[in-house]
Each structure stands twice: as C-alpha cells, then as structure tokens.
Amino acid sequence: MKHIPVLLDAVLHELGDLTGKTVLDATFGAGGYTRAFLDAGASVVAFDRDPGVLDDVQDILQKYGDRFHFIAKPFSKMAELTEQFDAIVFDLGISSMQIDIPERGFSFRADAPLDMRMSGTGVSAADLINQLSDTELAQILREYGDVSKSVVLARAIKAAKPKTTFELRDLIYNPRDIAPVFQALRIAVNDEMGEIKRALSVMPNLLKPNGKCLVVTFHSIEDRIVKNIFRELTTVPGNPLIPVAAPVPFKLIRAVTPDANELENNSRARSAHMRGIQKSY
Ligand SMILES: C[S@@+](CC[C@H](N)C(=O)[O-])C[C@H]1O[C@@H](n2cnc3c(N)ncnc32)[C@H](O)[C@@H]1O
C-alpha cells in the first residue's frame, strides 16, 4: 500500500506560505511531505536511509529538478550541512512500504527473516538478539516497548535465538506484547532514539531566524524525548544546544493530533502527535 502522509495538512498549515522557502525533510519516505512542500513553492533537501525510496526520489527529481536534493543517509548526518533552512520537518518511524514488504522483517503478520534494518546495512534484529545479554535485551523490551515480564521474556528469546519473525512471535506468550516487542527491537536495531537526539541537537544551528522545526511522533517514548528537548530549548537559560545568547531563544508551537476525519481514513495516524518550536533569534 502506498504510504498516506500523516498530519500533512497540520504541517502545511503551521509552515504557512512556502513560496521561495527552504525546507529540510528529514524523513523522505514515499515523498508525500516533500511533494507537498515543492508544490507549495519551496526548495527541499530530503534525507532517508532506506534505499527502497529511490524510485520516488527519481520521480521527484524529474518533475522538480534542482529545487529538490536528496541525501541517502541517516538524518543525524544533517550535522554535516552548512546551509540554514526555514523549516526542518521529521515524520518519524517506518513507512507503510517498509511494513508491507515481508522480507524487511518489520511485520509479525508475515513470516520472514528477522531483519528490521531500515538501511539494509548493519546489525539485523536476529543478530542483535545474539549480541545482547539477557539484561540488555530485557531493558530494550521494557524501555522501548513497555513489555510486561521483560526479564523472563528476554531470557526465553535469548535461549531460542529466533531467526524469523514467526519464530519470535511464537515465543511471546502474551499476545498484547507482540506488537510492543517488535517495536522495541526495531527501535534498537535502527538506533531510532539516538538518531533523533543527535539530529535535534544540531537542529538549532540549521534553522534560519524565525525558522520552525516540526516533529511528527508515533509513540510515547519518542514523543517524550522530543517534548523534553523542545522544553529545554524554550526554557533553560545558557543551554549548550543554543549557540548564541538570546532572551527567548525558541517558542513552543502548540502540539496537534489528527482530527476525526484523518483517523477514519488512515489507521497509521492513530497515535500521531505533531510538536514544534520556532527559533526567535
Ligand atoms: C513515516 S515515513 C515518512 C513518510 C513521508 N513523510 C511521506 O509523506 O511519504 C519515515 C521514513 O523515515 C525514514 N527514516 C526513519 N528514521 C530515519 C533516520 N534516522 N534517518 C533517515 N531516514 C529515516 C524511514 O526509512 C522512512 O522512509
């Protein structure tokens, strides 16, 4: 299924007139956000670490030419950019395409190798399970999935060494823990929390004066991280993330969740929140 962008109207509404503006789309996906920014008259630099997005990248390059530039890297590499942007937007998590291709190993609904790597490189979920101690695996299950009886389950998973999604699924005795266990492993395999923390630590330098950073999150752990980083940027004087002294360096933008219409039309929108801040120096 083609990915349906979540909270796109809310993002566009918050960014206002994009004519002649520059936008950094940290999570290109199927290019839903990028296309909307380009159609609204912006120039876009986009990141994605999944090589599966390249067909959509080619389509957009053909249509919009040099108003679009794509970087096939993790978005924490935005630290290497030297230009500044009017807006930086993150639409976190995985896309419908990633879930829908069984061989990617993200879904517990299809039997496939236990992979879960967004970039297709590095350590797969099956290998990560082998590398972690029982305690480390239990901590991941607890922290990123709020999984009940995480110590007992981690021990069972370590002992069984699952190689496929169904082998892992069948070890999880409480059906309510299946989705959270898969989510927790995916977050760990892709270092999702490290990526967002690193990117948000360089974001202040990459925004133009009055520029906005918007982040769409899909679960409470990443939402809490974003909320806390944004709160620090707006309240703590002398914050090392902020390069110059300013009386009120960032203003919080009111958080938004999907309306009833979006929830009805897109089940992926269920847990989404859009948070934002605006630079005022
Ligand atoms: C929810 S989708 C984005 C959908 C997009 N906004 C659209 O409308 O089509 C998230 C995308 O971000 C990518 N992604 C997630 N974390 C990333 C990271 N740390 N660096 C680069 N890309 C990442 C995933 O590969 C996926 O394609």
Ligand as a Chemical Component Dictionary entry (heavy atoms), coordinates in Angstrom:
data_LIG
# 
_chem_comp.id                   LIG 
_chem_comp.type                 NON-POLYMER 
_chem_comp.pdbx_formal_charge   0 
_chem_comp.three_letter_code    LIG 
# 
loop_
_chem_comp_atom.comp_id 
_chem_comp_atom.atom_id 
_chem_comp_atom.alt_atom_id 
_chem_comp_atom.type_symbol 
_chem_comp_atom.charge 
_chem_comp_atom.model_Cartn_x 
_chem_comp_atom.model_Cartn_y 
_chem_comp_atom.model_Cartn_z 
_chem_comp_atom.pdbx_ordinal 
LIG C1  C1  C 0  6.881  7.719  8.288  1  
LIG S1  S1  S 1  7.978  7.590  6.933  2  
LIG C2  C2  C 0  7.945  9.209  6.220  3  
LIG C3  C3  C 0  6.847  9.400  5.247  4  
LIG C4  C4  C 0  6.892  10.702 4.469  5  
LIG N1  N1  N 0  6.705  11.863 5.326  6  
LIG C5  C5  C 0  5.848  10.722 3.367  7  
LIG O1  O1  O 0  4.916  11.539 3.448  8  
LIG O2  O2  O -1 5.947  9.916  2.436  9  
LIG C6  C6  C 0  9.520  7.601  7.708  10 
LIG C7  C7  C 0  10.711 7.465  6.789  11 
LIG O3  O3  O 0  11.833 7.939  7.506  12 
LIG C8  C8  C 0  12.927 7.106  7.287  13 
LIG N2  N2  N 0  13.763 7.204  8.480  14 
LIG C9  C9  C 0  13.431 6.872  9.737  15 
LIG N3  N3  N 0  14.456 7.142  10.554 16 
LIG C10 C10 C 0  15.438 7.664  9.790  17 
LIG C11 C11 C 0  16.749 8.167  10.059 18 
LIG N4  N4  N 0  17.240 8.173  11.288 19 
LIG N5  N5  N 0  17.471 8.666  9.031  20 
LIG C12 C12 C 0  16.965 8.679  7.760  21 
LIG N6  N6  N 0  15.755 8.206  7.441  22 
LIG C13 C13 C 0  14.993 7.713  8.454  23 
LIG C14 C14 C 0  12.351 5.731  7.070  24 
LIG O4  O4  O 0  13.231 4.965  6.264  25 
LIG C15 C15 C 0  11.023 6.053  6.343  26 
LIG O5  O5  O 0  11.193 6.005  4.956  27 
# 
loop_
_chem_comp_bond.comp_id 
_chem_comp_bond.atom_id_1 
_chem_comp_bond.atom_id_2 
_chem_comp_bond.value_order 
_chem_comp_bond.pdbx_ordinal 
LIG C1  S1  SING 1  
LIG S1  C2  SING 2  
LIG S1  C6  SING 3  
LIG C2  C3  SING 4  
LIG C3  C4  SING 5  
LIG C4  N1  SING 6  
LIG C4  C5  SING 7  
LIG C5  O1  DOUB 8  
LIG C5  O2  SING 9  
LIG C6  C7  SING 10 
LIG C7  O3  SING 11 
LIG C7  C15 SING 12 
LIG O3  C8  SING 13 
LIG C8  N2  SING 14 
LIG C8  C14 SING 15 
LIG N2  C9  SING 16 
LIG N2  C13 SING 17 
LIG C9  N3  DOUB 18 
LIG N3  C10 SING 19 
LIG C10 C11 SING 20 
LIG C10 C13 DOUB 21 
LIG C11 N4  SING 22 
LIG C11 N5  DOUB 23 
LIG N5  C12 SING 24 
LIG C12 N6  DOUB 25 
LIG N6  C13 SING 26 
LIG C14 O4  SING 27 
LIG C14 C15 SING 28 
LIG C15 O5  SING 29 
# 
